[in-house]
Amino acid sequence: MSQRLRLLFATLGLLAATSFSAEPADDIKPPSGYRQWFHVNTMIVDKASPLSGDLGGMHNVYINSVGLPALKKGGPYPDKTTFVTDLHEFTVSDGSYVEGARKALAIMVKDSKKYASTGGLGFSALGGPEKRPWVCIVVLTA
């Protein structure tokens, strides 16, 4: 996996737990059927990580069919590309990580015109410690 993708996943996770001043993206709603999209990656943040307090859990990352070709070739991502990070609690049973209850859902949408002032990307996360929506913008390169 390229360094850019690793950075993207780490950024998505961090943004899911942090609120940034950004262009409002309140209209970004969880897309239906995203768990049938291409599964990009799963990352486990456990108690050994200093981030576990805010970001602990199983991070499942999905991309829609619009953005999949760009993901495979390394970008650039076209408008209507959508990433979803589905953050869940997890347990370890007999050496296997088992997905638990959802903690948060982060959605990132590419729209060059709507989010022009923020690099073309809108970001919204639902859930988390306060069970409230957050709005932030992330910059995705190439």
C-alpha positions as a Python dict, from the first residue, in 0.01 Angstrom:
ca = {
    (1, 'M'): (0, 0, 0),
    (2, 'S'): (134, 341, -90),
    (3, 'Q'): (237, 595, 168),
    (4, 'R'): (-41, 828, 47),
    (5, 'L'): (-307, 567, 121),
    (6, 'R'): (-164, 496, 467),
    (7, 'L'): (-170, 869, 535),
    (8, 'L'): (-528, 892, 410),
    (9, 'F'): (-647, 615, 642),
    (10, 'A'): (-464, 760, 939),
    (11, 'T'): (-609, 1102, 857),
    (12, 'L'): (-962, 967, 827),
    (13, 'G'): (-927, 804, 1165),
    (14, 'L'): (-789, 1114, 1329),
    (15, 'L'): (-1054, 1336, 1175),
    (16, 'A'): (-1327, 1107, 1302),
    (17, 'A'): (-1223, 1200, 1655),
    (18, 'T'): (-1133, 1567, 1603),
    (19, 'S'): (-1344, 1865, 1503),
    (20, 'F'): (-1194, 2119, 1263),
    (21, 'S'): (-1316, 2456, 1146),
    (22, 'A'): (-1435, 2391, 793),
    (23, 'E'): (-1697, 2458, 532),
    (24, 'P'): (-2023, 2304, 658),
    (25, 'A'): (-2100, 1964, 512),
    (26, 'D'): (-2418, 1894, 706),
    (27, 'D'): (-2580, 1754, 392),
    (28, 'I'): (-2340, 1456, 380),
    (29, 'K'): (-2542, 1159, 497),
    (30, 'P'): (-2443, 794, 537),
    (31, 'P'): (-2476, 628, 196),
    (32, 'S'): (-2689, 317, 180),
    (33, 'G'): (-2519, -10, 95),
    (34, 'Y'): (-2165, 114, 160),
    (35, 'R'): (-2068, -219, 317),
    (36, 'Q'): (-2109, -373, -28),
    (37, 'W'): (-1859, -124, -175),
    (38, 'F'): (-1493, -211, -226),
    (39, 'H'): (-1332, -276, 113),
    (40, 'V'): (-1006, -80, 108),
    (41, 'N'): (-860, -167, 445),
    (42, 'T'): (-920, -257, 808),
    (43, 'M'): (-708, -107, 1082),
    (44, 'I'): (-722, -208, 1449),
    (45, 'V'): (-633, 55, 1709),
    (46, 'D'): (-597, -131, 2039),
    (47, 'K'): (-503, -37, 2395),
    (48, 'A'): (-130, -42, 2309),
    (49, 'S'): (-179, 268, 2092),
    (50, 'P'): (-167, 616, 2247),
    (51, 'L'): (-467, 693, 2022),
    (52, 'S'): (-685, 420, 2168),
    (53, 'G'): (-878, 655, 2398),
    (54, 'D'): (-1027, 852, 2110),
    (55, 'L'): (-975, 622, 1812),
    (56, 'G'): (-972, 275, 1961),
    (57, 'G'): (-1156, 17, 1757),
    (58, 'M'): (-1181, -157, 1424),
    (59, 'H'): (-1170, 90, 1133),
    (60, 'N'): (-1323, -56, 815),
    (61, 'V'): (-1267, 169, 511),
    (62, 'Y'): (-1480, 149, 195),
    (63, 'I'): (-1478, 337, -138),
    (64, 'N'): (-1759, 367, -391),
    (65, 'S'): (-1734, 252, -753),
    (66, 'V'): (-1675, 608, -874),
    (67, 'G'): (-1346, 637, -687),
    (68, 'L'): (-1225, 277, -716),
    (69, 'P'): (-1032, 318, -1046),
    (70, 'A'): (-849, 622, -903),
    (71, 'L'): (-766, 433, -584),
    (72, 'K'): (-614, 150, -786),
    (73, 'K'): (-406, 381, -1005),
    (74, 'G'): (-315, 628, -729),
    (75, 'G'): (-550, 919, -809),
    (76, 'P'): (-661, 1180, -890),
    (77, 'Y'): (-1007, 1116, -748),
    (78, 'P'): (-1306, 1229, -957),
    (79, 'D'): (-1607, 1415, -823),
    (80, 'K'): (-1860, 1191, -644),
    (81, 'T'): (-1582, 972, -501),
    (82, 'T'): (-1694, 870, -154),
    (83, 'F'): (-1494, 706, 125),
    (84, 'V'): (-1664, 566, 435),
    (85, 'T'): (-1483, 467, 753),
    (86, 'D'): (-1700, 247, 974),
    (87, 'L'): (-1552, 245, 1327),
    (88, 'H'): (-1656, -39, 1558),
    (89, 'E'): (-1571, -170, 1901),
    (90, 'F'): (-1396, -507, 1887),
    (91, 'T'): (-1312, -802, 2106),
    (92, 'V'): (-1042, -1063, 2079),
    (93, 'S'): (-1169, -1418, 2093),
    (94, 'D'): (-938, -1717, 2050),
    (95, 'G'): (-678, -1494, 1884),
    (96, 'S'): (-927, -1344, 1636),
    (97, 'Y'): (-1051, -984, 1625),
    (98, 'V'): (-1433, -977, 1629),
    (99, 'E'): (-1630, -668, 1523),
    (100, 'G'): (-1861, -523, 1787),
    (101, 'A'): (-2101, -229, 1811),
    (102, 'R'): (-2054, 77, 1589),
    (103, 'K'): (-1877, 373, 1752),
    (104, 'A'): (-1875, 620, 1463),
    (105, 'L'): (-1917, 657, 1088),
    (106, 'A'): (-1699, 898, 885),
    (107, 'I'): (-1793, 998, 529),
    (108, 'M'): (-1569, 1188, 286),
    (109, 'V'): (-1711, 1311, -47),
    (110, 'K'): (-1526, 1469, -341),
    (111, 'D'): (-1710, 1762, -500),
    (112, 'S'): (-1474, 2013, -662),
    (113, 'K'): (-1736, 2288, -696),
    (114, 'K'): (-1925, 2253, -370),
    (115, 'Y'): (-1612, 2224, -155),
    (116, 'A'): (-1381, 2434, -375),
    (117, 'S'): (-1255, 2641, -83),
    (118, 'T'): (-1141, 2326, 97),
    (119, 'G'): (-967, 2134, -179),
    (120, 'G'): (-1283, 1974, -315),
    (121, 'L'): (-1356, 1743, -23),
    (122, 'G'): (-1636, 1746, 232),
    (123, 'F'): (-1613, 1537, 546),
    (124, 'S'): (-1871, 1445, 804),
    (125, 'A'): (-1851, 1206, 1096),
    (126, 'L'): (-2143, 1077, 1300),
    (127, 'G'): (-2108, 925, 1643),
    (128, 'G'): (-1810, 934, 1872),
    (129, 'P'): (-1785, 1025, 2238),
    (130, 'E'): (-2056, 1292, 2229),
    (131, 'K'): (-2279, 1118, 1971),
    (132, 'R'): (-2298, 1434, 1764),
    (133, 'P'): (-2212, 1510, 1401),
    (134, 'W'): (-1874, 1666, 1331),
    (135, 'V'): (-1790, 1856, 1016),
    (136, 'C'): (-1438, 1872, 881),
    (137, 'I'): (-1250, 1886, 555),
    (138, 'V'): (-953, 1673, 454),
    (139, 'V'): (-720, 1725, 160),
    (140, 'L'): (-664, 1420, -59),
    (141, 'T'): (-372, 1448, -298),
    (142, 'A'): (-314, 1276, -631),
}
